[in-house]
Amino acid sequence: MNCQQEQIGEARSSERIKVQCTLVFANGRQVGEGRARDVSAHGCSVESPVPVKEGDYLQLRLVRPDCDLSACVSLAAVQWVQGLQFGVRFIKVDEKHYARLNNFVTQERENPWRKRYFF
């Protein structure tokens, strides 16, 4: 773990839930697709071949493979980038989508087969 990752880990205020869901993002210049690797009520980490830069602002749509509903984040900030992975902090999520996001995190947290970890 490098120093930047340690600092990121120290700043975590909520449990990260390991997930596998599709994520579509846009920043006004490009649209990309990736996979959310973990998610919390405040942010997520993403793996994508589409490059982003630290400080970019994105709109996100998280799509669960087992559900027709998606959760949209109106505004998220890229906090770090490392190769094909990056982390975002959710800034603006409307109430309906925040409820979906919380429901998703809660369902995954209660899943007895998942591994629990904190970043």
Salt bridges, closest charged atoms under 4 A:
GLU15 OE1 - ARG109 NE 3.31
GLU15 OE2 - ARG114 NH2 3.23
ASP38 OD1 - ARG16 NH1 2.80
GLU47 OE1 - ARG37 NE 3.87
ASP56 OD2 - ARG29 NH2 3.65
ASP66 OD2 - ARG64 NH2 2.99
